[in-house]
Amino acid sequence: MITRTLAGCRLAIGLWGGLARAQTTLPFPTTPTWESYATGVSTGGGLVDLDRDGDLDLVVANGNDILRQHVEVYYNDGRGHFPVTPPWQSSDIDYHGHVSIGDVTGDGWPDVAVSVFLGPSGFGQPGDVKLYVNDGTGTLGAAPAWRSADNCFSFACALGDADGDGDLDLAVSNSHFESGGNVAILLNAGDGAFALPVNHLTGTGAEAIAAGDLDGDSDLDLVVANRVACTVSVLLGVGDGSFVLAGSI
């Protein structure tokens, strides 16, 4: 369980040491077993074994639409404990949204894609999406190894193999600052960089995005939550990197 407290904006984790069983209350402690320093505005987070030591580390993107802040990594000590302050921070700051984690470069080490909601000037200026590459020791490069050429108001992204070639492609939500909505598909060039985006319309205010095989045909599909339209759009993958809007609910 990972939570973000509004008072102080600290990250908190609760660990459950018991066995799974059916019950009406969640089997977590009511107070966190670990809490970070007051990070500011924690928005995106993901658990991954970044250093391949067998336990899950915590990647956090800070900023939202309030402050330009860092991406951070908290390394697990193997017992479910994390340091109060992050051992790794990005050298750059942005209005970060959510993260997606996977081996983009194909070297067996997880990399981190991060959506940037706003540009440096804040409201009205679109952000982009960027990639931090693992150096092969469990440490991300301090600066992004890649940034999208096109700007967009992106709050979330998702990695997945959209064209079936074995590497991870990138799907990026674009809310058009609440005046429209689309998902951009950026195919992996195989070297940790992505091609120019191909856009697919969704509902107005596209923000959250999830990827998976919805219809059992082994192709990657997408689900997009549209905050302004109050709808969810389903895009079915064709298998060649293209998608068809199946509808919105």
N, C-alpha and C positions, 0 to 999 in steps of 0.2 A: 504494500500500500504506500503510495507516494502522495503527499498533499502539499498544497501551498497555502500557508496561513496569510490572511490579509493583514493582520497586525504584525508589522515588522517584516513581512514578506520573506519568511524563512522557509527553506525546504525541510520537510519532515518525513521520516520513514518509520513505519511500525512493523515489527517482525512478529510473526506468529510461530510459536514453537510447538504447537499441538498438532494432532492428527485431524484430517478433514472429516467432518461429520455434518449431517443435516441439523440445522438449528435456525432459530429465527433472528438471532443477533450475530453480527459479523465477529469472527474469532480473532479480533485484534485488540491490543491494549488501547485504552482511551487516551493515553499520552504517548508521544513519540519516543522511540528508543534512541533516536539520533536526530539532531537538528543542526542545520548549517548556520553559518553566520548570516546576518541580514543582507541578503543578496541584492535587494532592490526590487526588481520586477521579474521574477522567474515565470517563464511562460511555457517553453517546451522542455521536455525531458525524455530520456530513454535509457534503459538498462541494457548493457552489452558487455561482454568480456573483451574489453578493449586491448588489454595487454596479454591475453591468452594464458592467464595463470589459473584458469578454472573457476573463477568467481566473477560475479556481475559488477561492473563499475557503472557509475552514474554520469551521464552527459546532460548538461543543463544549458538552455539558451535563455538569456535574460534580455529585457528591454520592452517588449510589447509595443504599444504606441505612446509610451510615457517617457522613457529614457533610452539613450543609446548606451548599451552595455555589452559585456563580454559573453562569449560562450565559455563554459567551464567544464572541467572533468574532476570528479571525486573518485579516487581509486579505493576499491574494497580491500580491506586487510585480510580477507579470507574468513572472517568471523561475522560478517555482516556489519562491520563498523566502517565508517567513513571519517576522514578528517573534517574538522569544522570549517576550515578554509580550503579552497580547491588547490591542489598542487599544479594544475595546469589551467591557464587562461589564454584565450585568443589574444593576439596582439591588436586586433581591430575591434571596434565597437559598432553596433548597429541596433536598430529597432527590431530585434529578433522575434520571430514567431516560433513555430514548432520545428522539430528535427525529424529526420529519418536516417536510419543507420544500416549500413550494409557494405559488403566488399565491392566497391565500385571499380577499383583498379585490377581486380583479379589476382592479387598477390596473397590472398588468404587472411588478410588483416582488415578488420572493419574500419570503414571511413564514415564521415558524418556530413550529411547534407542539411543545410539550415535555410529556412525561409526568412526573408527580410521584408517586413511589412511596409515600412516607409523608407524613403531616401533620407540622406543626412539633414535635409531642411525640415523634415517632419511632415505634418499633415498636408496633403495635396501633392506631395512628391512620391512617385512610386519607388518601391524597393527592388529587390531581385532575389535570386537564390544563389547559394554558394556551397562549396565543398571543401572540407578539411580532410586531408589525406593522412592516413596512418603511416608513420615512418618505418614500420616493421619492427618496432620495439614496444609498441603500445602507446606511443606518444603521437598526438596529432601535430601537424605542422602549425606553427603559431599563426600564420596568415593563410587565408584560403588559397588553395592550389588552382581553383577555378571559380569564376563568377559568370552568371548568365549575361549575354550581350544585350538581351531585351530586358527592359524594366517592367515590373508588375507589382501590384499590391498583393503580395503573397503572404498568407498567414500559415500555410501548411504545405508539405510536400510528402511524396511517397516514392520509395524505391521499389522496383520490381522489373522482371524481364518481360517487357511488353511485346518484343518482336521475336522471342524464342531463340535468340542466338547465344544464350548462355551468360550474358552479362546484364548488369542492373541498369535499367533506364530510369528516368526521373519524370514523375507527374507532379505538376505544380499548380496549386489553386491561385486564381486571380480574381479578387473581389471587385476590381475596377473602382475602388473606393466607394463601394455600395451603389454604383451606377450601372453595373452590368455583372457579368460573371462568366468565366471560362476556366477550363483546365488546359494547361500547356503540356505537351508531351515532348520530352527531349531525349532522343535516343543516344545511348552510350556509344562513343566512337571506339571503345575498347582500350583506351589509354588514360581513362580518368577524366576525359573531357566529354562534353555533350554537344550534339548537333543543335542547330537553330530550332526553336519550338514550332510545333504544329498545334494550333488551338482548336478546342472543341467547346461549343457553347454549353453552359449549364444554366442554373437559375441565378437571379441577382444576388450578389454578395457571397460568391463561392468562397468558403473558408476552410473547413475541415475536410480531409480526404483520407480514404482508406483503400488499399489495394488487396485483391484476392480473386480466386476463381469462383465466381458466383454461380455459374451455370454448368459446371462440371465438364467443360470442353478442353481443359488444360491451358486455356488462354487467360491472361491477366485481365481482370475487370476492375472498374473503379466505382466507388460510391463517394459522392460529394455532398456535404451539407451546405445549404445556401441560407445564410443568416437573414438577409433582407426579405427574400421570397418566402422564407419559412418552409422550404421544401428540401427534399433529398433527391439528387439526380443519380441515375444509374447509367454508366457507360460500359457497354460490353465490348471486350477486346476481340478483334478479328484474328490476331495472332501474328500480324506483320508490323505491329507498332501503331496501327490505326484503331479507332474506337467508334462505336455507333451509340448515339444516345437512345437508350431503351425507353426512357421516360422519367418523369419526376413525380414524387408523391408528397 
